[in-house]
C-alpha cells in the first residue's frame, strides 16, 4: 500500500488540518501518517487557541516516520514559525523526501495574514524550493509573486513568476470569486487550465487542505502531476457536492462521501 505524510496543524473540529488530510488520503487509497505542527482549539465559527509543537518534538515525529514507514508523498500545510519551517526543510532534505506538495498557507480567505513576515521569508527561502508543486490560492499567489491578480492572464503571469523563482510546478487555485473553480497549473514553462464547476455550498472549510492532500495521495500512487490534479479536483467536487451541513459557521465537507461497506451507517 502506498503511503502519504501530512505535516500540518490539528483542527479539533475535523474540517481542515491533519484531520481533513488523513480523511482525504484514506479516501484516495493511501495509508496516511501525520506530524503535528500545532494543536488548535477551533470549530466552524473560528480559531480560539493555538498550541505549537516545539521544533525538537516535530523533528522527533519526522524521524520516527521516515525511519520506519517511508512516505511515498508528503504534504505540508500551515506552519506558523521559522523554527518549525527550518526543521521541516532539514528533515525533507535529510531523508530525500519525494513528491512534496506544499500548500503555502499564509493568507486566509478573508485576506488576513496568518503567519509573520519572518516565517513567510523562511518559507520562501527554505521550503518552497523543495516542493514538487505549490498550491497557492489567489491571495497567497499575490504574496509570492508580488503581482495583483484580477483575471486569468494575471494568474498565468503570477504562476510563472512563482515557478521560475522556486524551481517547481505551481497550481494557482481559482476561487475567491475569480474564474469559477478553474485552476492553473504552470510547469516547465507551460500553462494548463483545469476547468471546474463552482458548487454552491457555503460549507467550504478545509478545501485547500483537501485539494493538496488529494494531489499528494495521487502522486504517491504513481500518477503524473496532471492526472493527480485532475483526480484531486474531482474528489474535492464530490466532497462539496455531498452538501454536508454541520456546525453554526462555515462547516466541513463530507470527505468520505464515496465510502461504502457493511460498516457504513445509513
N, C-alpha and C positions, 0 to 999 in steps of 0.2 A: 504494500500500500504506500502511495506517495504521501509525503509529509509537508506541512507548512507551519511556519512560526510567525506569530504576531508579536511585535514589540510595541506596546501601547498602554494606555491607561484603562482602568476598570470603570465601567459605568454601572453603578449599583442598580439602575432601573432596567438594564439589559438591552437598551436600544442601540447603543453605539459602543465604541471602545472594544476591549477584548471580548466582551460577551457577544457583540454583533459579529466580530471577526471569527470567533470559534463556531458560531452557528452557521455562518456563511461558508467557512471552509468545510465543515461537516456536510452541509447540503450539497456542496460541489465535489464531494467524493474523495477528500483527502483527510489525513489524520492531523488534527490541529493541536498546536502547542503554543504556550504564551510565556512571555517575560513581561512582568508588570512594571511599568514606569511610575505609576501613581494610583492610589485609591481615590475615588471621588464619592462624595455624598451628593447624589443628584436624582432627579426624576424628570418627568416630562415638562415640568414648569421651570426648571433651571438647575444650576450647579450651586450647592450650598456649602461645600467644603472639599479641600484637596489635601491629601497627604502623600507627598512624593517619596518614592524609593530613594535610598542613598545610591550613589554611583557604585559603591562597593557591593551592595546587595544585588543591584542589577547585573553587574559583572558576574557575580556568583550564579545567578539564574542562567545567564547566557552560556557560561562554561558548562553547567550541568546539561543543558540541551545539546550543545554542539558536540560534546564528547560522548554522548550516548545515542541519541536519535537525531542524526544529522538532517536538517530540513532541506527539502528539495526546492523550497522557495521561502522568502522572508518578506513580510510586510511590516513597515513601520508607520505608526500613527503619531498622535500628538506627544511631543517630548518638549517640555517647557523650560529646561535648564541646560546650560552649557555643559555642566559636568556629566549629565546623562547622555548628551549627544556625543561627547568625547568617548565615553565608554562604548556606546553602540558602534561608532565608526571603528574604534580599535578592534573590537571583537569580530565585526564583519570582515575586516581585513585579515585578522589573525587566523580565522577559520576558513578563509577563502569562500565566503558565502556566495551563493549563486541565485539568480532570478530574484533580485531585490526590487521590490515595489515600494517607493517612498511616497506616502501621502503627506505632503508638506503642510501640515495643519498649522496655519498661522493666523488666519482671519476668519471670523465667524460669518455666517450668512448675513448677519446684520451689519457687517462691516467692521466690527470691533476687533482690535488686535488681541490675540490670545497668548502670545509669548513676547518676551522682551526683545529689544533690538539686538542685545548681546547674543541671545540664543538664536535669533534669525541669522546673524553673522556666522555663528558656529555651524548652523545647519547648512548654510551655503558653502562654507569652506570645507567641512569635514564629511557630511553625509550625502549631500546631493551628488557629488561626483562618483559615488559608489553605486548609484542607482542604475538598474536596468531600464526602469521607466518611472517618471514622476507623474503624479495625478493631481495637479493644482486645480482649484476652482477659479472662477474669474478674478475675485479679489486677490487671491494668492498669486495668480499668474501676473497680475499687475505689479505686485510687490517684487517678484522675482525678475521680471523683465524691465521694470521701470517705465512701462508703457501704459497708456489708458486704453482700455478695451471697450469698444462700443459697437462692434459688429464682427462678422466673420473674417473680414480682411485683417482686422486688428488681432483677432485670435491667432491667425496664421503667423503674423509678424511676431507676436509675443512668444508663441510656442517655438518658433525658430530661434529667437534670441536666447531663450532659456536652454534649449537643447544644445546650441553651439557653446554656450557659456559653461555647461556642466558635462558635456560629452555623453548625453544619454537621450533616450526617447522621452517624449513628453506627450501625455494625454491631457489636453486642455479641456476641462469639462464645461459644457454649456450650462444651461440652467440660469439661475439668477435673472430670470426674465429675458434671457438672451438666447436666440437660436433654438427655442423649444428645448428638447432634450438631446440636441446634436453635440457630439464631442469630436474634437480634432486630435488626431494622432500625428505628431511630427517625428520623423525618424530618418536619419541618414540623408537629410536634405530634401525629403519629400513629405507631402502632407496627404493625409487620408481622412475623410469625414465619415463618421459613424452616425447615421441618422436614427433618431429615436422618436417615440411618441410621448408627448407630455401627458402624464397620468394625473388627473385632477384629484389628488389625495393630499390633504393638508398634513397628514402624519408622515413626515419625511425624516424623522430623527435618525441619524446614522447612515444616510445614503452614501456619504463619502467613504466611510469605513467599509461599508458593504461592498461597494464597487472595487475598491483597491484590494480587498481580501479575495474577492471572486477572481480578479485578474491573477493574483498570486497563486490561487488554487489551480487555475488552468495552466499557468506556466509550470507549476510543479508536476502536472500530469504530462508535460511534454508538448503542449500546444505552442505554436508560434505566437508572437505578440498580437498580430491582427486577430487571430482566432480567439485568443484569450480575452481580448477586449470585447469582441462581438458576443461571446458567451456570457461574459460578466454583465454586459448591458441587458441581455435578455433575462438573466437571472434577476437583476435589480428591478426590471419592469414587472416581472412576475410577483416579486415580494411586495411591490407597491400596489399592484392591481388586486391583490388579495383583500385590500381595504380593511386591514386590522384597525380597530379603534379602541385604544386603551389610554387611560390617564386623562388628566384635566388640561394638559397642554399639548405641545407638538409631540404626538405619540410615535411609537416604533412601527416598523414594518413587520410583516409575517415572513421571517427568514426561512421557515420550514413549510412554506405553502405547498410544496410538492411532496411532502413526506407521506409515505403510505406504508401500511403494515399492520399486523394484528395488534400491536401495542398502541396504535394511534386511537385516541378517544374521539368520538363523534362530537 
